[in-house]
């Protein structure tokens, strides 16, 4: 199929870029001003706060490394292949992302929500994109060992800063049944580690990049990714809780989005996302001896 050229910045892409950048910057600013002592990680008031540096510094360092490694710049643009399939698949994915944001605060039972995520992020999009609107967008993948060693370095540095550094407090799951913890970790690995990376980065961000350009596409996807977490993090104080989601999960989404844009190596994205959710569980299980 014939590919179209990468889009020149349009009024829409500029608007999306400005609005999303402003939302992210305002959220980070609000969190820094209102939570200088750190961010709550539990509904339990006695639970320790997560230091702001631990929440925001590792993805910031990760994004810097993504932009620096390797020094040689190699473009891997997302391009529209078939306009009709591109439009339909993009609107389908956007509608699905909005649906997940709407469902989150409605108090869906946790078990049901996991099933909804599996259906929404993996099963339904895979079927639709494979059999109905295949070929709407393509990526010009470059060749070279850098597509593997560079993200490996990025993931390793981020992992040490975010999970293994001496100042990182180990997670405490002592109040959780071990068998339940293992099952929950495996389910989360599939729905979040694999499902969210395929949905938000491989499928949605790629199309938004092709339609709006990389900057607007990455930022818009990151905001949608952040707001999806209302289903697992809850909403009590609406403005502040949304600001925390955009600042923390949105910043992580920016990191993951840049990782996908620069290296086009979805395996690296999935591994990093698996570490986000799985490292604390594995470290706790190993500590049990």
C-alpha positions as a printed NumPy array, in Angstrom:
array([[  0.   ,   0.   ,   0.   ],
       [  1.113,   3.532,  -0.724],
       [  2.241,   5.497,   2.303],
       [  1.575,   9.185,   2.762],
       [  4.294,  11.548,   3.908],
       [  4.654,  12.398,   7.567],
       [  2.162,  15.169,   8.38 ],
       [  3.249,  18.784,   8.541],
       [  2.147,  20.502,  11.773],
       [ -1.503,  21.482,  11.413],
       [ -3.681,  23.74 ,  13.529],
       [ -5.15 ,  20.639,  15.164],
       [ -1.768,  19.118,  15.989],
       [ -0.536,  22.432,  17.402],
       [ -3.683,  22.737,  19.517],
       [ -3.367,  19.177,  20.848],
       [  0.312,  19.748,  21.591],
       [ -0.269,  23.009,  23.463],
       [ -3.273,  21.741,  25.447],
       [ -1.643,  18.447,  26.472],
       [  1.681,  20.101,  27.341],
       [ -0.144,  22.717,  29.423],
       [ -2.145,  20.031,  31.269],
       [  0.966,  18.028,  32.047],
       [  2.988,  21.069,  33.174],
       [  0.117,  22.348,  35.345],
       [ -0.326,  18.906,  36.928],
       [  3.367,  18.562,  37.752],
       [  3.439,  22.092,  39.155],
       [  0.368,  21.489,  41.294],
       [  1.762,  18.245,  42.692],
       [  5.134,  19.785,  43.523],
       [  3.46 ,  22.72 ,  45.322],
       [  0.79 ,  20.752,  47.211],
       [  2.701,  17.521,  47.968],
       [  6.253,  18.588,  48.858],
       [  6.372,  15.811,  51.461],
       [  5.59 ,  13.147,  48.874],
       [  2.648,  11.357,  47.331],
       [  0.242,   9.018,  49.158],
       [  0.5  ,   5.443,  47.957],
       [ -2.323,   4.003,  50.032],
       [ -5.681,   4.94 ,  51.478],
       [ -4.135,   4.133,  54.875],
       [ -3.172,   7.469,  56.409],
       [ -0.26 ,   5.791,  58.248],
       [  1.311,   4.519,  55.029],
       [  4.587,   6.249,  54.079],
       [  4.507,   8.827,  51.289],
       [  6.364,   8.28 ,  48.027],
       [  9.017,  11.02 ,  47.694],
       [  8.506,  13.275,  44.684],
       [ 12.049,  12.631,  43.526],
       [ 11.461,   8.896,  43.499],
       [  8.258,   9.364,  41.489],
       [  9.501,  11.865,  38.899],
       [ 13.3  ,  11.618,  38.699],
       [ 13.664,   8.074,  37.254],
       [ 11.367,   8.708,  34.236],
       [ 13.019,  12.113,  33.717],
       [ 16.451,  10.459,  33.594],
       [ 15.013,   7.743,  31.359],
       [ 13.634,  10.298,  28.9  ],
       [ 16.984,  12.094,  28.801],
       [ 18.794,   8.848,  28.004],
       [ 16.265,   7.99 ,  25.291],
       [ 16.984,  11.296,  23.571],
       [ 20.769,  10.85 ,  23.891],
       [ 21.258,   7.175,  23.017],
       [ 22.502,   6.636,  20.435],
       [ 23.988,   9.995,  19.448],
       [ 23.243,   9.233,  15.81 ],
       [ 19.701,  10.267,  14.92 ],
       [ 17.685,   7.74 ,  12.913],
       [ 14.095,   8.611,  12.059],
       [ 11.488,   5.852,  12.252],
       [  8.317,   7.747,  11.335],
       [  4.78 ,   6.46 ,  11.652],
       [  3.02 ,   6.948,   8.309],
       [ -0.538,   6.554,   7.061],
       [ -0.817,   3.593,   4.68 ],
       [ -4.518,   3.507,   3.861],
       [ -6.465,   6.648,   4.88 ],
       [ -9.856,   5.041,   5.376],
       [ -8.575,   2.218,   7.594],
       [ -6.366,   4.725,   9.405],
       [ -9.27 ,   7.04 ,  10.267],
       [-11.588,   4.265,  11.391],
       [ -8.999,   2.438,  13.481],
       [ -7.823,   5.687,  15.104],
       [-11.343,   6.715,  16.118],
       [-12.02 ,   3.195,  17.376],
       [ -8.916,   3.254,  19.588],
       [ -9.628,   6.791,  20.831],
       [-13.185,   5.809,  21.704],
       [-11.916,   2.75 ,  23.557],
       [ -9.408,   4.854,  25.52 ],
       [-12.136,   7.315,  26.524],
       [-14.427,   4.431,  27.502],
       [-11.785,   3.109,  29.901],
       [-11.486,   6.559,  31.495],
       [-15.255,   6.726,  31.966],
       [-15.515,   3.212,  33.398],
       [-12.713,   3.744,  35.915],
       [-14.462,   5.948,  38.511],
       [-17.775,   4.082,  38.268],
       [-16.711,   1.609,  40.928],
       [-16.329,  -1.437,  38.69 ],
       [-15.514,  -4.494,  40.808],
       [-11.775,  -5.18 ,  40.693],
       [-12.195,  -8.665,  39.203],
       [-14.591,  -7.391,  36.573],
       [-12.276,  -4.47 ,  35.814],
       [ -9.4  ,  -6.856,  35.083],
       [-11.588,  -8.747,  32.648],
       [-12.731,  -5.486,  31.063],
       [ -9.099,  -4.428,  30.619],
       [ -8.153,  -7.741,  29.023],
       [-11.066,  -7.46 ,  26.594],
       [-10.504,  -3.752,  25.9  ],
       [ -6.724,  -3.562,  25.596],
       [ -5.935,  -6.921,  24.051],
       [ -8.695,  -9.072,  22.664],
       [-11.082,  -6.634,  20.982],
       [ -8.441,  -4.305,  19.439],
       [ -6.415,  -7.267,  18.179],
       [ -9.481,  -8.69 ,  16.425],
       [-10.624,  -5.35 ,  15.011],
       [ -7.211,  -4.248,  13.784],
       [ -6.4  ,  -7.672,  12.352],
       [ -9.605,  -8.427,  10.506],
       [-11.336,  -5.077,   9.884],
       [ -8.892,  -2.165,   9.573],
       [ -5.513,  -3.776,   9.027],
       [ -2.82 ,  -1.687,   7.335],
       [ -4.078,   1.745,   8.3  ],
       [ -0.674,   2.828,   9.544],
       [  2.905,   1.635,   9.239],
       [  6.278,   2.378,  10.796],
       [  9.556,   2.547,   8.897],
       [ 11.697,   0.401,  11.167],
       [ 15.43 ,   1.097,  10.955],
       [ 18.057,  -1.606,  11.194],
       [ 20.898,  -1.733,  13.662],
       [ 21.999,  -3.213,  16.972],
       [ 21.31 ,   0.183,  18.602],
       [ 17.584,  -0.639,  18.612],
       [ 18.421,  -3.25 ,  21.262],
       [ 21.455,  -2.092,  23.227],
       [ 20.238,   1.504,  23.655],
       [ 16.843,   0.635,  25.197],
       [ 18.574,  -2.033,  27.302],
       [ 20.791,   0.667,  28.825],
       [ 17.784,   2.95 ,  29.365],
       [ 15.718,   0.23 ,  31.043],
       [ 18.651,  -0.841,  33.235],
       [ 19.353,   2.697,  34.477],
       [ 15.67 ,   3.392,  35.101],
       [ 15.279,   0.082,  36.957],
       [ 18.135,   0.887,  39.309],
       [ 16.875,   4.408,  40.022],
       [ 13.204,   3.462,  40.425],
       [ 13.399,  -0.006,  41.963],
       [ 16.84 ,  -1.08 ,  43.183],
       [ 18.611,   2.02 ,  44.505],
       [ 19.452,   2.045,  48.262],
       [ 16.953,   4.828,  48.979],
       [ 13.98 ,   2.902,  47.515],
       [ 11.803,   1.465,  50.26 ],
       [ 10.832,  -2.186,  49.568],
       [  7.154,  -2.9  ,  49.137],
       [  5.36 ,  -4.575,  52.025],
       [  2.735,  -7.145,  51.014],
       [  2.66 ,  -8.892,  54.396],
       [ -1.096,  -8.374,  54.678],
       [ -1.762, -10.105,  51.352],
       [ -2.129, -13.833,  50.778],
       [  0.905, -15.051,  48.824],
       [ -1.097, -17.131,  46.342],
       [ -3.414, -14.198,  45.639],
       [ -0.394, -11.905,  45.242],
       [  1.174, -14.201,  42.648],
       [ -2.062, -14.559,  40.673],
       [ -2.655, -10.803,  40.778],
       [  0.915, -10.154,  39.591],
       [  0.531, -12.52 ,  36.646],
       [ -2.808, -11.012,  35.643],
       [ -1.371,  -7.511,  35.921],
       [  1.604,  -8.531,  33.791],
       [ -0.744,  -9.587,  30.991],
       [ -3.278,  -6.761,  31.171],
       [ -0.896,  -3.907,  32.026],
       [  2.592,  -4.971,  30.998],
       [  1.527,  -6.424,  27.666],
       [ -1.974,  -5.091,  27.068],
       [ -1.386,  -1.424,  27.887],
       [  1.846,  -1.247,  25.895],
       [  0.259,  -2.784,  22.827],
       [ -2.837,  -0.606,  23.127],
       [ -1.379,   2.759,  24.088],
       [  1.999,   2.661,  22.398],
       [  1.959,   0.172,  19.503],
       [ -1.602,   0.821,  18.343],
       [ -2.836,   4.215,  19.571],
       [  0.321,   6.328,  19.786],
       [  1.519,   5.11 ,  16.408],
       [ -1.694,   6.325,  14.798],
       [ -1.708,   9.642,  16.655],
       [  1.9  ,  10.187,  15.586],
       [  0.934,   9.517,  11.983],
       [ -2.01 ,  11.909,  12.178],
       [ -0.71 ,  14.672,  14.452],
       [  3.064,  14.32 ,  14.461],
       [  5.304,  12.708,  17.104],
       [  5.176,  15.403,  19.804],
       [  1.397,  15.811,  19.862],
       [  0.86 ,  12.064,  19.437],
       [  3.104,  11.138,  22.356],
       [  1.664,  13.793,  24.667],
       [ -1.966,  13.004,  23.86 ],
       [ -1.4  ,   9.281,  24.391],
       [  0.353,   9.962,  27.699],
       [ -2.582,  12.001,  29.017],
       [ -5.071,   9.295,  28.005],
       [ -2.823,   6.661,  29.59 ],
       [ -2.672,   8.646,  32.84 ],
       [ -6.423,   9.215,  33.077],
       [ -7.097,   5.517,  32.509],
       [ -5.603,   4.88 ,  35.963],
       [ -8.648,   6.371,  37.689],
       [ -9.912,   2.783,  37.692],
       [ -7.067,   1.515,  39.891],
       [ -6.07 ,   4.619,  41.85 ],
       [ -9.52 ,   5.999,  42.559],
       [-10.881,   9.538,  42.634],
       [-11.758,  11.261,  45.914],
       [-10.612,  14.859,  45.514],
       [-11.236,  15.155,  41.768],
       [ -8.94 ,  18.059,  40.741],
       [ -5.996,  17.013,  42.907],
       [ -6.278,  13.297,  42.207],
       [ -6.393,  13.939,  38.471],
       [ -3.356,  16.203,  38.794],
       [ -1.452,  13.424,  40.587],
       [ -2.398,  10.926,  37.873],
       [ -1.294,  13.228,  35.042],
       [  1.913,  14.186,  36.871],
       [  2.984,  10.672,  37.859],
       [  1.374,   8.23 ,  35.426],
       [  1.472,  10.875,  32.69 ],
       [  5.214,  11.396,  33.15 ],
       [  5.724,   7.639,  33.049],
       [  3.571,   7.576,  29.914],
       [  5.82 ,  10.212,  28.322],
       [  8.837,   8.059,  29.107],
       [  7.232,   4.954,  27.625],
       [  6.012,   6.955,  24.631],
       [  9.468,   8.335,  23.89 ],
       [ 10.919,   4.85 ,  24.307],
       [  8.545,   3.524,  21.634],
       [  9.036,   6.518,  19.307],
       [ 12.833,   6.419,  19.44 ],
       [ 13.516,   2.683,  19.259],
       [ 10.294,   1.134,  17.877],
       [ 11.068,  -1.877,  20.042],
       [  7.834,  -2.889,  21.728],
       [  9.651,  -5.648,  23.634],
       [ 11.627,  -2.977,  25.507],
       [  8.389,  -1.176,  26.411],
       [  6.786,  -4.372,  27.654],
       [  9.832,  -5.346,  29.733],
       [  9.96 ,  -1.916,  31.365],
       [  6.226,  -1.978,  32.127],
       [  6.555,  -5.483,  33.561],
       [  9.3  ,  -4.214,  35.864],
       [  7.121,  -1.281,  36.978],
       [  4.45 ,  -3.617,  38.316],
       [  6.382,  -6.812,  38.941],
       [  9.664,  -5.827,  40.581],
       [  8.155,  -4.992,  44.016],
       [  6.25 ,  -8.288,  44.059],
       [  9.244, -10.401,  43.031],
       [ 11.503,  -8.627,  45.542],
       [  8.978,  -9.258,  48.312],
       [  8.574, -12.936,  47.428],
       [ 12.343, -13.409,  47.375],
       [ 12.603, -11.768,  50.793],
       [ 10.358, -14.496,  52.217],
       [ 13.173, -16.969,  51.647]])
